Amino acid sequence: MDDMDESMASPSGSFSFGRAVSERGENEVDEDEDIFYIPERRPSLDLGPTPMDTSNWHYVEQALNPAQSYRSMTSEENSDILEEDQRSFTQVQLDRADSFSSCYSFDSDDCEKKTPKVKSKEDTAEPCSRPELIQDPNEIRHPSLTVGFTLKAICDTLQKLSEIDMQIFKRMLWRNYPQTFNTTTIQSMDILDLVDRLLECYTLEVSLQITKHLLTRLGQERLITQLQTMCLRNEVRYDLRETLRKKYCEDVAMEGEKKPFADVFTNLHITTTSDNGPNIEHEVMTIKKLNTNRKAGTLLSVPDIFSAERMRNDFTKVKFIVVIGSAGSGKTMAIRKLILDWIEERSHQHIGFLFPLPFRELKQFEGSTISLLEIIQTLYPATKKLRIEDYRCSECKLLFVFEGLDEYTEKLDFETTDYYSNFKEPTTLNIIVVNLMRGRLHFQGLFLITARPQTRHYLPWDTHYDKIELRGFLEPDKDEYFKKWFKDPEQAARVIEFINSSKTLRIMCHLPLFCSLVAEECQHRFREQGTHATLPSSITYMYTKLLFVLLRQHRLLRAPHRSADEERDFLMKLGKVAFTMLEKGEFRISKSHWKATGVSDEEAVVNSGLCTLYVTRISVMCRETVLSFIHPTVQEYLAALYTFLSSSSQGKSMLKGMLKAQKDMEPYKTAVDKSLKCEDGKLDLFLRFLFGMLHKPNLELLQSFVAPPIKQPVSIEDAAGLLRKRIRDCQDPNRKINLQCCLEELGVHASDSASHLSH
């Protein structure tokens, strides 16, 4: 045995048998006269059709750079064994020939054979235990078992062996598999070289069998269990990713065309500070800052949300993150990006399993007794293979993504709800959600929750969480979004030119939802009229589409039984608040406004999505909750909608004839005159929206979700005549420009209005 051990401990400068063969003995060999000799060169012999016994050979497909795959998958903690400057000459080369042939070339013209002497009695006394390598040819390999994973799994397992056990492991390979490991430098091989050699000469399944067998002989049952666990989790992870791929990798439908989501996704504005208030950029006015949050915060990208670096940072070391964003700010887009990046192994690879649990899907479990574990297994059947210890293992991070907490309509009682911490125990969905918010569920898990503002209704004050805010697109990302949406660069350029033609449109495109509405409308026109189609001239129509999408979502998810009459009543109340505030030049909604209308802040913020809520810090000890509309122009639009609907309703009860026509025109005349008197332009956008309500496409869209039928209070000709008269009489160039914009909102082209003005 001592002699054999000495034979295995060759110096680092020595070379392997295969290397000596392939390099024709050019390298110098450390001689050991007691063990090895080098025979004289001799002429090549014709050994016939069967030059050697190949019964023990294992033919497998050539592995494609397993070492490279392993390096890309190895964690930072283990990277020290893979440094480039530490590579031995036995390290696997990326562009290599079939190493098996180089190990067994017997042509005497090409090599000098290094032959071991006959073993001593002491060596042969130890039995050679070789496992029966069983592989069913009909067995279908699980697609998760790849060269890269197998290499990583075996390497990670062998790294946990002590130095002595590793030497014994190598010696057993040398003894039991001489056809593969008959090199004298096996003891100088690092783990990566060793496993790479194993995978070159055996199939993946057989390589795992050999590893387990030798670990068994070493008494390393714990490592065998860990290796089997890695294989099991790898299978489940693969199946889970395939399930998520089908669910979240669906192409984005765009007016009959489909585009991969990754091709459309654009970077989002995510900041580590919250309660920043709405975007208050305005085309005409300079609005005073609505919040007092002086912290600029740090910009984040989607891969940063639960990144390993942030998790290691002591200051942000939190397992519970809440992503807050107003309606249309891109929360769903961010979550989808995070999931797809995990599926495609682009980010968050320190997370073992990711479970998206949208609240709209959790509603199916309302009224039933079920555990969190059963919910996961119902939504993702592949997880049924996992054991309880897989959920509790600190080395296998679990990320639970609860999207749309604001869509959960059940009452959250944090005071009297039963304590629940065993995720295997059946209970009600409400108890699960309450205890989730309390931070009692699954202490090893990471939790990501998205919600609209007003988290005070969902999270108790003593829950430890980190809140970040999603604010949509930054300025350069708006153009990038349309460039990705439209394949035709000319069409993309036309859309960008269209949103730049109106500063209000440009500003509102900070909301990804608004961008998608503009893109869909333009694409629809391109499909019907070609690249040179006439794009919409009315910004009012785009705001009505935004209102329609938000209220339709409310109706489907939060109030499915709400009638059109109730919808109109809500809009009238909210519009009255907007109109009252606009007359006073206010953009912060006070409590008195809510009391006067009877609309709750939850209805406006959470359900409709038309308002937002944030907290201002007046002083260290004093904080104030502030309500506002998601953008000042949304307030102006709703004020105009309130005026328009009021005028339409009153028109039904008036007498016919000239008197009725004059009465119907009064609100428009009053609005125009008030706007002309406001030098600061605070009614300019309101006036544009008011006349835009009369445009036929906008009127038809409004009619689709507001009852009773809307009757157009005035004709387009009368409204246009009023505007032209005021343009002729007005001396202020800025007011004239705004009146001209009002004509465009009516759908009257500039050339038509110019001809009328000339007369």
N, C-alpha and C positions, 0 to 999 in steps of 0.2 A: 504494500500500500504506500509506503514512504517513497519507494521508487516511482510509483505512478504519480504521486502528488508532485514530485520533483519534475516529472516530465510535463505536467500541466502548467507549471509556474514558469513558463518561458518569458524571457525579458521582453519589454515593450518594443524593442528593436527587431524582434524576430518576425517571421511572416508565416502565413497560413499555408497549408498544403495546397489549397485551391489557388492561392496567389502565386505560389512557386510554379505551379503547372502553367497557369495562364501567362506568366511573365518569362517563361523559358529559363527560369533559374538565374535571372539577371541580378537579383538582389542577393546580398550576402547573408548566409545562414549562420546563426550561432550554433556551433557544433556541440553535441553532447555524445561523446563516443560510447557511453554506456547504454544509450537508448537508440540513437539514430545512426544510420549510415546512408551514404549517397552512392548508389551503384554507378558503374561506368556507363557512358552513353553507348548505345548500340544501334545498329540499323533498324529501320522500321520493319515490323513483322506483319505479314498478312494473316490476321487472326480469323479470317473467314467471316461468314455472315453473322455469327454470334460471338463477338469478341469477349463478352463478359456476361456474368449472371446479372440480369436486370430485374429479377423477380421482386427485389425489395425496394425498387425505385418507386417514387411517388410523383406522378406527372400531374402538374397543376398549371393553371394559366399563370402567365407572368404577372406579378403584382405591379401595379402602376404607382411607383413612388410612395410606398407606405410610410417611409420615414418622413417625407415631406408632409404627408397628411397628418402624421402624428405631431409634427412641430406646429402646424397651424391649429391643432386642437388642444395642445398642452397649455395648462394654466401658467400664469406668470410665476407662481411659486415654484414650479418644476423646471422653469426655463434654464436654470443654471446648468443642467446636465446636457443641454442642447446647444451651448454656445459654439459658434462656428470655429473659434480659435482652439477649442478643445477636441476637435474631431480627430480620432485616430485614423490611421491609414486603412483600417478595416471597415470604416464607416461606409454605409451604403451610398453609392453614387446615383444621382438622379437619372442620368442617361446611361444605363448599364445594359450589357448583353445578358443573355441567359446564364446566370451564375452557376446553374447546375452543370451545364456543359463544361464550364471552366474548371469545376471541381473534379471532373471525371474524364479528363482528356488523357488517353493512354498512348498517344502517338509519340514514339521515342524521338521523332524528329523535332517535336515541339516542346518537350518537357524533360525534366530530370525528376525521376520519381523519388520521393522521400518515404522510406518504408520503415515502419516500427518493427523492432525485434519481437521475438516471441515473448509473451507475458510470463512473468515469474509465477511460481506457485502461489505466492502471497496475493498476487493480483487475481489469479483465477479462482481463488478460494471464495471470493465474494460473488454471490449469484448475480446474474444480469437480469433484472426484472424489467421486462418491456411490456407495456400494455397492448392489448389487442385493439388496433385502431379500427374502429367500426364507423362506417359511413354508408348510410342507405342511399343507393344511387337514385331511388325514386323520391327521396325526401326533398321537399322544396325549401330552399334556404330562405329564411326571413330577410326581407330586403334591408332591414336595419343592420344586418351583419355584414359590414363592409371591411375592406382592408384597413382603412383608416381607424375605424372603431376598434377592430381586433388588435391592431398594433398598440393603440393607446391603452386598451384595457389590460393587456398582458404586461406592458411596460409599467403601468401604474401599480399593478399587483406586485411585480418583482422588485420594484423600488422599495417596498415595505419589508423586504427580507434583510436580515442582518448580513454583514459582510461575510461571515463564516458560512451562513446558510446559502448565500449566493454562490460561493465557491463550490459548495457541495452540489448545488443545483446544476452548475456548469459541468461538474465532473460526471453527474448522472446522465446528462445529455451526451457527453463524450462516450460514455460506456454503452448506453442503450441505443444510441442512434449514430453509430460510426459512419454510416453511409452519408450522413449530413454534417456531423460535427467531428470529423476525424482530423481536424486541424490542431496543431500543437499550440496555437495561440488563442485557444478558446478562453483561457483564464484572463487574457488581456483585453478581450472584447468588452465593450460597454453594453449596457442593457439594450440599447437601441439596435446595435449591430446584431446582437444575439437573436432578438425577436424578429428582426428583419430577415435573418438567415432562415429562421424557422418558417416564416410565412412564404419564403421563396420556394421552399421544397415540400411544403405540405398545404393542404387545403385549410381554410379558416377553421372549420369544425375540428379537424384533426389537430391543428395547432392548439386549440383550446383544450382538447382531450389530453394531449401530452403535458401541457402546463398543469392541469388539474392532477394528473397522475403523479407527477414528480412532487407537487406540493403535498399530496397525500403521504408520500414516502417521507417527506420532511416533517410530517405531523402538523402542517399549517392549515388546519381545517378552517380557521377563521379567515384566512386569505382566500380559500376556495369559496367560502360563502360570499365574501365580498365580490369575487369575480363573477359568480352566478348572479348576484344582485345587480351588478353593472349591466350584465347581458339582459336581464329581465327589464330593468328600467329603460334600457336602450330600445327594446322592442316596443314598450308602451309609449315612450316618447315619440318614436317614429309613427306609430298608429295615431297618436293624438295630433301630431303635426299634420298628418294626411287629412284627418277630420277637419281641423281648423283651416287647412288649405282650401278644401271644398267650400267651406262656409264663408271665409273672408277673402279668398283670392279671386272671387268672381270678378269679371271685368266690369268696369263702370259703364253703364248704359248711357248713351248720349244720342238722343234723337235717332234711334235705329242703328247706331254704330256702337261698338263696344271697344273699350280701351283698357289695358291692364292698369290696375290701381297704381302700381309703382311708377307707371309712365305719367300719371297725372298728379301724383302727390307733390305738394310744394311745401317748403319749410314754413313752420308756424311760429308765431311770436309767443313764446312761453317765458314767463318770468318767475323768479323765486319769491317775489312779493305779491301780495294779494290786496284786495280793497283799493285798487287804483282808480276806480270810477270808470265811466264810459269814455269813449273817444269823443272829444268835444271839438275836433277840427271842423270848421264851418266855411262855406263858400263866401258868405257875405259878412257875417258878424265875427267879432272876437269875443268869445265867451269866457268868462272868468272861470278859473280852475275850480272844479266841483269837489275836490278832495284835498286832504291835507297830509296824505301819505308821502313823506319826503324821501323815503328809501327808494333808490333807483332799482335795486335788485340785480340779480344776475340772469342773463339770458340763457335759456336752456334749449336743447333740441330734444326730440322725442327719445333718442337713445340715451339721453342723460337722466330721464325721469327716475329710473331705478337702477342706474348704472352701478357697477361694482365700486367705482371710485367714490361716488356719492355715499354709498353704503359704508365705506371705510372712514369717511369723514365724521369725526366725533360730533361736530356741530349739527349735522343733518342725519345722524344715525337714527333713523326712524323707520318703522315697519308699516306705517299707515300714512298714505299720501292721498290727499283730496285735490283733484283738479277742478278748479272753478272756472266757469266761462259762461258768458251770456248766450242766449239763443243764437245759433248760426256762427259761433266763433270757431268751430272746427274741432270740438271735443271728439265726436265720432271719428273724424278723419285721423286724429292723433292716436286714438286707441287702435284703429285698424292698422295704422303704420307700425305701432309697437308690436302688435301680434304678428304681422307679416315679417317684420325684421327678426323676431324670435324663430319663426318657422324656417326662414331662409338662413338662419345662423349669422345674421349681420350684427345683432346686438343682444344684450341681456342673456348671454350664454352661460353666465353663472347661475341662472335660474333653471332648475331641473325640469319643472312642469309649470305650464301657464294655463290657467283655467278662466276663460272669459265667462262671466255669469251676468249677462244683461238683465236688468230688472224687468224688461218687457217679456223676457222668457221665463223669469222666475214666477210670473203671475200664474202660470199653469199649476203651480203647487199650492196656491192659496186654498184654504179650506181642507187641506189634507195633512195627515201626520207623517212627517218625513224627516230624515236627518240630512245634515249638510253632505255627508258622504254619499247618501243615496241620490241627492240632487246632482252631484258631480258624476256619479256613475250613470245616471239616466241621460244626462246631456252628452256625456262622453263615455260610451260603453267600453272603449279600449282600456279605461282605467280600472276595470274590474279585476285585472290581473295583479294590480298593486296590492301589497299587504299593508297592514296597519303601520308597521315599522317604517314603510316607505314614506308615509305621510308625516311621521314624527322625527325622521332623521334630520339632524342639523346640517349634514353635508349635502342634502338634496333640497334646495330652496324651492318653495312653492309660491307662485304669484297668482292671487285671485283678483280678477279685474271685474269690478261691479260697475257697469256702465249705466248712467241715467238714473241716479238715485231719486231725482225729482219726479220720475215716473211712478214711483212707489206711492200708492194712495192710502195705504193703511196707516192708522195712527201709531206713532212711535212713542211709547210710554217708557221713559227711562227710569222712572221711580218705582213702579210696582211690578214690572215684567219679571217673570221667573228668571233666576240665574241659570245660564246654560253655557257649558264649556266643553262638553264631550261631543265632538262632531259625529260620533257614531250613534248617538242616542236620538231616537225619533222625537220630534216635537213639531210645533207649528212654524210656518214660514215667518210669521211676525216675530216670534221669540228669537229665531235665528238672526233676523235682520237687526233687532234691538241689541242683542248681545254682540253682534258684529260691530255695531257702532260704539259699543262700550269697550271694545278691544279685548273681549274675553275669549274669542274663538281662535283656536289654532295658534298658539304662541310661536310656533316655528314658521308660520306663514307670513308672506308679504301681501299687503292689501292696497289696491289702487281703486279709487272711487271717483267717478265724474258726476258733476251736478251743476245745475244752474245756481246763481247766487241765492243766498238765504240759507246757508248751512246751519244757522242756529236752530232751525227746526229739525235738523237731522242728526246733529252731533251734540252730545252733552258737553258741558263746559270743561269737565275734568278728563275728557278723552285726549290722549297724547297723539297728535297727528301733525303732519306737515302740510301746509296748504300752498299750492302754486296756482298761478292764474294763466289762462290761455286767452289771448287777445286777438287771434286771427292772423292776418298777414301784415308784415311790414311793407313799406313802399315798394322796394324792388320785387318782392314776391308776387305782387299783383300782376305785373307783366309776365313774369315767369309762369304763372298759372295758366294764362291764356295761350302762351307759346306751347305749353305742354298739351293743352286741351285740343288745339286745332293742328292737325297734321299739315295742312296747307299754310305755309308761312305768310302768304298773301292775305288769307283770311284772318290769321292771328293779328297781322299788322292792322287790318281794318277794324277789328274789335278793339284793339288797344287805342287806335285813333278815336274810336267812338266813345270810349269811357273818358278819354282825355278831353273830349269836346265839352264835357260838363264837369266842372270841379266837384259838384255834388256826387255824381256817379263815381268819380275817381276816389273820393273820400269813403263812400259806402262800400267800396270793394275791399275794405279792410276785413269785411266779413266774408269768409269762404262761401257761406250759403248764398250771399248776394252775388258773388262772382259766378257761382254755378248757375244762378237764374239768368244772368246776363248772357253767359255762354250758351245756355240751352236755347234762349230766344234767338240769338244771332245764328246759331247753327240751324235752327228750324228755317230761318229765312234763306240761308245759303242753300239749303237743300231744295227749297221751292223755287228760288229765283236765280241761283248761281252765285258766284263769288262777288259779283257787283250788285248784290241785292241791297235794297233800301233798308237800313237799320232803324230801329225804333227811335222816334224823335221825342218821345214823351218819357220823362223820368218818373212821372206819376204812375204810369203803367207798371214800371219795374217795382215801385214801392207797393203797389197793390198785389203784385205777385208774391212779394215777401210776406205781406200780411196774410195772403191766402195760404201759403205754405205753413206758416206758424199756427194759424187757427185750425187748419186741417189736421195738423199733427196733434193739436190739443183735443180736437174732437175724436180722433182715433184712439189716442193713448190715455187721455185723462178724463174726458167727459164724452163717452160714446153716445149717451142718450140726450145730449144737449141739442135743442132745436135751433132752427135758423132764427126764430124770433128772439130766443135768448141770446144768440150770438149778436144780433143787431142791438139788443138792449145793452149788452156789455160794451160794445163799441161806442154807443152813444154816451155812456157814462164815462168811459175812459177818454173819449174825445172831448167831453165837456171839461174834464180836468186839464187836458192839454191846451184847450182854447183859453181857459181862464188864466193859466200860467203864462201863455204866450202874450196875452194882452198886458200882463204885468212885467213881462221881460224876465220871467223866472224859469229856471231849468231844474230846480230841486223841488221835488214834490213834498209838500208839508203834510203833517198829519191831519190838519184841518181840511185839506183837499179830499182826503180819503173819507173822512167822516161825512162830508157834504154829498158825496156821490154814492156811498154804500159799497164801493168796490174794495175788496181786501187786497193788501199788498201781495199776498201769496197768489191770488188769482192773476194779478197783473205780471208778477215776476216769474213765478214757477209755471203756471198753466199757460198763459198766453205767450210768454217770452218777449213781450213788447217793452217790458221795464226791467231794470236791474237794481240791485241793492248792494251797498257797500258800507263800510264803517270808516268814519273819519276820527282822527285822534286830535281833539281840540287841545288837550294837555296830557300830561303823563297819567293823570288819574281820571280824566274825563274822555269818554268816547261817545260819538253820536252816529246813529244809523241813518243813512241817507237813501232815499229812493229817487230814481230818475228814469227817463226813457233810455233805451239802449243807445240812442243817438239823438241829438237835438233835432235833426231833420225828421226823425220818426215822430217826435212830438208835433212838429209843424204839419206833417202829413195827417196825423190823427185829428188835429184841430180843423184842418180843411175838410176831412171826411165828416166830422161832426156837423160843420156848417152845411155841407152838401146834403147830407141825409135829413137834416132839419128842414132845409128848403124844399126838398122833395116831398117830405111828409106834409108840410103845410099846403103845398100846391094842390093836394087832393081835395081839400075842403073849400077852395076859393071859387068865386064865380068865374065863368068863362068870359072871354073877350079881352079887350085892351086893359081893363083894370087888373085882371089876373096876370097878364104879361108884365105889366109895370110892377106889380107886387113881387113877382118872381125875380125880377131883375134887381130888386133893392139890395139883397145881400151882396151881390156882385159889385154893384155900384159903390156900396159902403166900403167893401173890402178894398177896392181899387183906390178910393179916395184916402182911406186910412194909410194905405201903403205908401202913397205919394207924399204923405206928410211925415213919414218916418225916415229921417235922413240917415239913421244908422242901419236901415234895411232890415229891421227885425221882422217885418211882415212879407219880405220879398218871396221867400220860399213858400210861405203859406199861400200867397196869391197864385203862384205857379201851380201848386197842387190843387187849389180850388178850381181853376179853369181846366186843369188836366182831368178832373173828375168827369167833365162833360164829353171827353173824347170817347168815341164809340167802343174801341177795344177795351178801354178801362171800364166803361159802364157795363159791358157784357161780363167781364171778369167779376166785378162787384156783385152783379146779379146772381152769380152762380152759388154764392154762399150767404146772401143776406135776403131775408124775406120781411115784409111782403114785397112784391115787385117794385123796383125803383122806377119812378117816372122822371124823365129828364126835365128839370124845372125850366130851363131856357134852351133855346136853339143855339146851334153853333154860330149861325149868322148873326144873331143878336149879340152874343157874347163877343164875337170878333168885331162887330161894329162899335161896341162900347170901348174895347181896347184901342181901336184905331183912333177914335175921337180923343181919348185921353193922351195918346201918343202925339197927336197934332197939337194939343194944348199944353203939353208938358215942356218945361224949359230945362229941367235937370237931365243931363245926359245919362247918369246912372239909372235914374228912374225909367227913362225911355228904354234902356237896354233890358231892364227887367220886364217891362210891358211887352217888349218884343218876344222875350222868352215865354211869356204867357200865351202869346199867339201860337208859338211852336207847340206848346202843350196841348192846345186845341186841335192840333193837326193841320194848322194853316201854314203853308210854306212861306218862306221869307219873300219869294218873288211875288206871290199873290198879294201879300200885305203891302208890299212896296207899290204895286200898281194901284191899289185902293188909296193909299196915302197920297199918291201923286194927283189924284182927282180931288 
